[in-house]
Amino acid sequence: MNVELNVYDMFHTNTLRDRETAIELINRISKIPQSSTVTLNFDKIIFASRSFCHELIMNLQDKRNINFVNMNSDILNMMNIALRKPSFAMKSPMKVAMIH
């Protein structure tokens, strides 16, 4: 089963600025059955901070199938920058890519 979460509709803002927002999104994802694929739809989101991206990526890594869609190039770049930030929790290299 595929569950799509529209990030804009969840937070009613086009900017994702802090770790707390990422944690809220992670908590929402954690309520979805592990057997499901989760699609995070970033339609209408124009900015995500490195803190948001880092928190999201580090807490989703190796946990389930997550797809990122409708991510603009700035957010995609920030996700990849956040992946390069050192973290003791990082288990294996990961790269965020858009699916079409």
N, C-alpha and C positions, 0 to 999 in steps of 0.2 A: 504494500500500500504506500502511496506517495501522499505526504501531507505538505501543503504549501502554506508558508507563513509570510504574509505581506508585512514587511518591517515598518513601512510608513503607516499602515493602518493600525499597527500595534501601538506605536508611540506618538502618532499625530504630529510628527515633525520631520523635516527633510534633512536634519543634521543629527548625527550620532556622536556625542562628544565625550562620554565618560564610561568608565569601567562598570559603573552601576547599571547603566542601560544594557551593556553586554551581559551582565549577570542576570538581569531580568529576562532577556531573550534566551539565555542558556536554561534558566529555570522553566521557561515555557516549553522548550525543546525536550527537556528531561521528562515531561509529562506525557510525551508521545511514545508509544510502544517502540522498543528497540528494533523490532523487525521492520519498521517503517523507514522509508527514505524521506528525509526532510529537505524541502526546497525553500531556501530563504530568498524571497523576492525583494530586491532592493529598488524596485520601481519608485520613482519620485525622490529617492534619497540622493542628495547632491554632495554630502560630506560625511566622512566618518574619521574620527581622530585615530591616531596611532594607538592610544590607550584602549579605545573601544575595540579596534581590530585585534590587538594583541590579546586582550582578555577573551574575546570570542574564539579566536583560533586556538589558543592554548587550552581552553576548556572543551573544545570540540574534537581536538586531535585524537585520533584512534578510537573514537567512541561509537560512531555510526556513519552511515552514508548521508552526507550533507552536500546538497547542490546549491550553488550561488547563481542567481539569475538576475538580469537587468541591473548589473553593477556597472557604473560608469568607470571610465579609465582612471580617474583620480582615486576612487575607492579601491579599485583593483590594485593600483600601485601601492596604496597605503597598506593593504592587506599583506602584500609581499614584503614591504618594509618591516611591518610588524613581525613577520616570520623570521626576519634576520636578527631581531632583538634577542640577546641572550636570555635563556630561560632554563632553569634547572629541571623543569617539568617536561621539557621537550624530549621525546623518545626517538623520533625519526624525522628526517627532513620531509617537508610538506610544501606543496606549491598550490596556491589558489588560482584557479582558471575558470573562465566563464564557460558555461555550456550554452549551446544554441538550440 
